[in-house]
Amino acid sequence: MTKAEIVSNISEKLGVEKSDAQAIVNHFMKEVRGALESGENVYLRGFGSFVVKTRKAKKGRNISKNVTIDIPAHNIPSFKPAKVFLEKVKTKVAVK
């Protein structure tokens, strides 16, 4: 599902203009992104959590130059689904 499909579905189900639904989706994403960029986690009860995870520094390899490189510690955004959400996906989605 794409962002455009989400906007279309929200517009149809709530009976609002697509431009209004798109503005809501864009603002939601902007708020989540802004919170994560400032180091805050976002908790949506029944859906999941957007959290900032820290990766430790480690050694890596540049295969094309055959040299070892240092990868510094860094933060990455991550999503952890809520238990209720996870169970519904497990039971309702067929294994491919």
C-alpha positions, 0 to 999 in steps of 0.5 A: 500500500502506498501513501496515495492509497492510504490518503484515498482510503481515509478520504473515502471512509471519513468522507473528507476531501483528498487534500484534507486527508493528505494534509493529515497524513503528511502532518502525522508523518512530519510529527513522527519524524520530528519526534524521532529526529529530536531523540523522542520515541513515539508510542501509539497504543494498539499500533506500535512504537517508533523508537530510536535505536543506537548501533554500536561502533564496529569494523566493516570491510570495503570489498572493492578496495579490500580494506577494513573500515571503522563504522562509528556508532549511530542512531537509526529509527525503528518500528516495534508493533504492538502485541495486539497488532502483531497477533492479528497479522500472524493469524490473518495473513497467510504465509507465502 
